[in-house]
Amino acid sequence: MLSIKKPESYTDVVLFLNNIETQFPVHIFTVNGIDFWPLIRVQFGYQLHLSFQLNEVTPTQSAFNNSPFFFGRIVSKGIKLVNYMINSFQKKGTQGVKIAGFGFNSHRIKLSGFNTVNPFIEPVLVCFKKMGFTVLYWESDIDYKNTRIPLVPINSPNHNNAGPVVFSEEIVDLFVLHLNELKQFLELKTPDLMTVFAKTNFVNQIKLVVSSANEYFQLLSIDRPGLVLMYNYYNAKFMGLSLASHELGIPTMDIQHSAISNQHFAYGPWTSLSENGSALLPDLFWVWRKSDFEIISNGFTRFSPRYKAFHGGNQWISFWKSRVSTPKSSFLFKKTLSQKLNLLVCLQGIGIPDFLIEFIAKYPGEYKWFFRFHPRYPGDKSIIHNLQGKGIDFETEFANSESLYSIFPSMDYTLTFTSGTAIESAEFGVPVIILGNNGFKVYNKEIKSGKFLFANSIEDITGIFKNRLKPEPLNNSMIVSNEDTRKLISKLMVQI
């Protein structure tokens, strides 16, 4: 019997999941014609990722905690039609095809002139609206307790009564039956991971997928869009959205919202996908960079021609740069926060390497440190708190209260591990230092080509700062021109 090695870090998670796929008959999770294995894979992968955090983490999959502000009609409990950034672009829909976008209200950030904006999806929806498509944008709360199968009645001008339940409780019962087989398999292979397996709570996850699918099915039946856009596709609610969309024959697209790599549990290479694909997965992927295009092609497209990647770029960066580069804007003006080197450290809940702590303590007043916490992984706060009273020049308020893109212009370096802030920082011309072996695995191409600096010892970090080392410009840009974006959307709409 082959063994399955327990992952030692979150960059080993993909290999671990692939080993399960090769040694366990994951096809048994095709229930009533629906392949539910992707739900198990990504949710287990996510929990394994969380297991490497410093403190206990509630998996909200939510990046911001701003209070929601809504306009428009309420269509069901927790799902609302909103009008923000999209409706500031007044071009009337002329294409005859509706584009429906879906997001979470907790991901909104404040932006002058637009009240608040969801940067993960609204800039892409604006691209469609500028081309004359009718765009609808829906937001919901992230509520992991709403796992009821019956549909919550819809309050809409077009529909006053709840429709039939499309996906029944029977699916959950069959799922649980096969889940016990997987549990027994893992108890033999990796018994020390069963606590993580239990925390994943697969039964609630599938209930959330099914209940969300019923809810979204009714909503999509009313508006009948030609394309559904989302981000963070591996969220259980959005897997329900994909399931409902495919039941209605509507293609779906995942908008890249952070860095992806071959080590990402949801985007890294799979070894098992049904030939026709899973209804829980998006058909299309809007990616930031050409290298991301290759990752999707190698990880998904090779299984089925249904999966396609489109290099559409990071439209939020494109929008931000075009907006703040106006003569009256001060967003890109470099604030002189300190005469010292201003160093932004983007944390990820896994602590700070010992060599960096040692360096900070060795030169307590020589550098200005800005620590930005990951919104989902707060375990680093206690570590930073321990730096107080030691003469170290650091702060957290500015780094955590401002938009990341308004912080970059004031920084001399950005330090992080595997965070997507690395490629965003480089796009703003701020040199990036990748920390530790996990970071090297994710960004090895950028490091080996001299685009990112790398530090894994106090000697490394000392040499970078003392010599003011600068990396080569990052050519793998996330910026796609307006003309190329229009061509991309035209090509995309023809293919669907």
N, C-alpha and C positions, 0 to 999 in steps of 0.2 A: 504494500500500500504506500503510495507516494505521500510525502509529508507536505504540509503547507506552513511555510515560515510566517510567524507572527511579524507584522510590520513594526520596525524599530522607530520609524518616524513617519510623518504624514506623506513624505515623498515616496514611501514604500507601499502606500495603500493601493495604488493601481495594480502593482504586481500581485499583491495579495488577492485582490478581487479577480484578477485574470486567472489565478491559480484555482480559485473556486469554480470559475466558468469551465475550466478544462477538466475538472475532476468530479463535478456534480452535474446531473442532468437538469440544467436550468430551464429547459424547454417545458418542464412540468408546470411552470408558472404561467403557461398560456391557458387562461381560464375563459370559457365562453368566447373563444376566438381572440381574446385580448392578451397580449404578452406583457405580464406584470413584472418580469425579471428586472427591467430597468429601474423600477421603483425600489426594489430590494437593493440592487447594486449601489445606487447613488445615495440612498438614505443610510445604508450601513457604512458606506465610504465616508459620508458626512460625519457620522457619529465617531468613526475611527479617527477622523481628523480632529474632532473636538477632544478626544481622549488624550491628546498631546498638549492640551492647554494647561496652564498653571492652576486654574481654579475651575470649579464646577460651572458649566455654562448651560444656560437655557437656550435651546436651538430655535430662536425666533426667526433666524434668517432675515433679520431686519437691520438695516444699516443706519437709520436715523430715527429720532424720537420727536420730531416736530409735531405739533398739534395739527390735525387735518382741517383744512378749510375746503368746503365743497360748494360748487354751483351745479345747477342742472337737476335732473330727476333722479330719484332713488328708485332703483329697479328691483332690488331685493335686499335682504338684510346684509349689510356690509359691502355691497357692490354699488358704486355710484358713477354716473356719467359726469366727468369734470371738464371744465373749460379754463385752461390756463394759457400756457405758452402757445399751444396750438392755435387757439382762437385769436391770438394777437396777430396772426397772419391771415388777412381777411380774404384771400383768394377763394372764390366759390368753387365747389366741386363740380367739375365738368366731365369727368372721365366715366361716370356711370358705375364705377366700382367703389364699394366702401372698403376702407381699411380700418380694422378694429385693433386698437392697442390696449393692453392690460398691464396694470402696475399695482404697487402697494402704496397706500398713502403715507406710510411711515418712512418712505424713501424720499420724501419731498425735502428740498432745501430752499432757503429763502434767497431770492434773487431780485434785486432792485429792478422795478419796471415790469415784473412778471408775477408779483406777489410771491408765489412759490413755484417750484418746478421740479419735476422728476427727471434728473439728468440722465438716467439710464435708458429712457425710451422716448421722451417727448421730442428731443432734437431729431430723431429718426422719423417720427411721425410728421414733423414739420416738413421734412424733405418730400414726403408723399403729398402733403397738402399743397406745397408750392407747385407741384406738377398737375394739380387740378383734381386730385382724388378727394372724395369725401372721407374725412377722418373722424372716427369716434374713439374717444379714450375713456376707458373705464378703470376705476380704482377700487380696491377692496382693503379691508383690514386683514392683517395676518392673525388668524384666530385658529389655533391648533385644537381648540376644544370643540369646535363646531363640526362634529363627525356624524351627525344624523343623516340617514339615507334619504328620508322624505325631503322633497323640495320646499324651501321657504317660499310662500306666495310672492309673486312679483307684482310690484306696484308700478305700473307703466301705462302711459296713455294708450298703448297699443295692445295691452294684455293685462287682464285683471285677475285671472285665475291661474292657479298652478297647473301645469300640464302633467302628463303621465310621468311616472318614474321610469326613466330609460334604463338605468343601470341598477339592478336590484341587490338585495342583501345576499342572495344566493352566491354572488361573486365572492363576497367576503368569506363565506363558509368554505368554499372550495379552496380559496387562497390559504386560509388557516391550516387546512388539511396538509397541503404541500409544504407550508412553512415549518411544520413540525418535523418533516423529513430533513429539511435543511438544518434545523436545529440539532437533530441527532447526528448528522454528518459533522457539523462543526464541533460538537462536544467531543468527538473522537479525535479530530484534527488539531483544534486549537482551544482546548477547554478554558484557558485563561482569558479568552476573549468573550466568554458568554455574558459577562456583565455588560459589556458594550452592546452585545447583540440584544439583550433585554431592554437597554435604554432606548434603543431605536424604536421600540414599540410599533412594530410593523402593522399590527391589527388596526391601531388608530390611524396610521398612515394610509392604509388602503381605504379605510372608511372615509377619510378626508378626500382622497382622490375620487371616490365614487360619489360622495355627496356634492363635491364641487362640480363634477362632470354633469350631474343632473341639473344643477343650478345654471351652469354656463350653457348647457344645451338649450334651455328655455330662452335664455337671453339671446343666444346666437340665432335661434329660430325666428326671433322677431326681426332683427336687423339684417341678417343674411349677408355678412361681409364676404368679400372675395379673398381676403387674406387676414389672418390673425397674427399680431405681433406680441411678443412677450420678452422677458429677460429672466435669467435665473430659472431656466426651464425645469430644473430638478427639484424645485419647490413642489410639495405634494399638491397644492392647489393648482399650480400651473400644469402639472401632469394631468389633472382633471380637466383643465381647459383644453389641452391637446386631445384628450380622449373624446370630449364633446365635439370639438372641431372636426375630427376625423370621422366621427359618426355622421356628421352632416356633409362630409366631403369638402371641408374647408381646409386648405393648406395652412400650416403654421410656421412661424419663423422665430428663432431665438436671437435676441440682440445681445452681443457680447457686452458684459458690464464690468469685467475686470480681466486681469491677465489669465490666460489659459496656457497650459503646457502639457507635455506628455505625462506629468506627474499629477494632473488634476483628476480627482475621482470621477468627475462628470464628463470631462472632455478628453481625457487621455485615451489611448488605444484600447478598444474592447476586443475580446476574443470571441464573443458570442452575441449575435443579433440575428433575429429571424430574417429570412430573405426579403420579406415584404416590409420589414421594419416593425417597430412597436408603435401602437397608437398613442402611447404615453410620451413619445419623443417628438420633437419638432421635425418638420421636413427640411427646413432651410435654416441656415446659420449666417447671420450678419456679423462679420468679423472685423477686427481693427486693423490687422497687419497681414502681409503676405505670408509670414511664417505661421500665423494663426490659421490661415486658409489651408496650409499644408497639414496642420494638426487635425483639422476636421476631415479633410479628405482621407488621411490615413486611418483615422479612427472610426469614421462613419460611412463615407461614400463607398469605400471598398466593399461594404456589405450589401449595399443596395443603391441603385441610381436615384432612388427617392430622395436620399440625403444629398443636399447641395450646399456648398459654401459660397458666400458672396463677400468680396472685399469692399465693404462700404465705409470703413474707417470709423474713427471715434468722432461722431458728429457733435458731441458735447464740447470737445476740445475745439473743433472747428468753429462752432457757434461762439464759444467763449472768446477765442482769439479775435474773431471778426468784430465782436461787440466791444471788447475792451481796448481795441487798438484805435478807436476813434480819438480825435484830438482832445475832446473834453474829458476823456476817461483817465482816471488815475489808477486803474486796477493793475496795470502792468508797470507802474512806477515802483522802482526798487526802494522800499522803505529802509532807512538806515537804522536797523534795530540794534546793532552793536558794531563797534569798530573791530571786534574780533571776528573770527570765522563763525558764521551762523550755520549751525548744523541741525538739520531736521531728521529726527529718527522716527520712522513709521513702524510702530510696534504691532505685533500680531498675537499677543496673549501668550507667547511662549518664553517670555523673559528676555534678558539681555545677556549676550555672551560674556563669560568671565573676563575674556581679554579686553572687551570694551569697557566693562566696569573698572577694570584695573587701569586702563588708559585714562578714563574720566577722573579717577581718584588721583592719578599721578600728576595730572595737569588741571587742577580744580578750577582755576580762574582764567585759564588761557583761551578757552573756547566758550561760545554761547550755544547751549543745547536746547533744542525745542523738541519735546516728546509728544508725539501724536498717538493717542490710544486707538486701538481698533474698536469700533462701536459694539461689536458682538463679543469681543474677548477682553474683558476688563482686568484680567489677572495681573497685568503689569503695573497697575496703579500703586500697589503696596511697595514694589521695588523702587519706583520713582520717589515715593514718599520717604524712603530710607536715605535718599540722597540729601535731604534737608539737613541744614546745620553743619555741613562739611565743607563749606566755602565753594561749592560747585555752582557755577553760573548757569542756571537752567530755569525754564518756565514751561507751563503746560496750557495756560489760558489762551494765548494767541494761537497756538498750534491746534487747539481743539474747538475753538469758537468760530474760526474763519473757514471759508471754502478752501479746499486744498489748492485749487488753481490760483487763488489770490495770495497764498502763502509762498508758493514756489519762487516768485520773482525776488523775494527777500532772502533766499537761502543760497549758501555757497556750495553745500553738498546735501544730498539726501541719502540716508542710510536705511536699509531694510533687509529683510530675509528673502521671502518669495512673493512679497506683495506686488500687486499691479501698479502701485504708486511708483515703482521703479521706472516703468516705461512711460508713465505719465510725466514724471519728473524730467526724464531725458527729452521729452517732446518740448518742454519749456526751457531746455538748454541748461538745466541744473545737473551737474555731475552726480552720478549714482555710484554708491558703494554697496555691493552685495555682501552680506555677512553670513559666514558659516557654510557647512557642507550642503545643507538642504537648499540654500540659496544657489549654490553652485550648480546643483543638479537641475534646477529650474531654468537658470539663466546662463548655462554653460556656453552657449553659442555667443551671446553678447560679451561674456567675460573673455573667452578665448580670442575673439576678434578685436578686443580692446575697446569695445563700446561701453562696457561697465567695468569699474574697478572692483577688486575683490579683496576682502580682508578676513583672515581666519586666525590671526594672532596679534599680539600687541605690537610686534615688529612691523606687521603689514600696515596697521592703521597709523602708526607713528610715521612711517615712511610716506604715506599718502599726504598727511597734513603738513608735515615739516617741509616736504618738497612741492607742496601745492600741485600734486599730480592731477592731470585732466585726461579724461578718456577721449576717444575719437567720437565724432558726431554719430548719432544713431540714424542710420539711413533707412531702416525699416520703419518708415513713418506711419503714424495713424491718421494723417491728414489726407483726405481724398477731395479733389477739387469739386466744385459745384457741377461742372460739366460732366465729369466722370461719374458723379453720384446720379445725375439724371440718366446717363446711359445705363448705369447699373440697374436702376429701378425699372427702366423700360425693358431691359433684358429679362429681369426677374418676372415682371408681370406677363411677358409673353410665354415664359416657361411654365407658369402655373395655369 
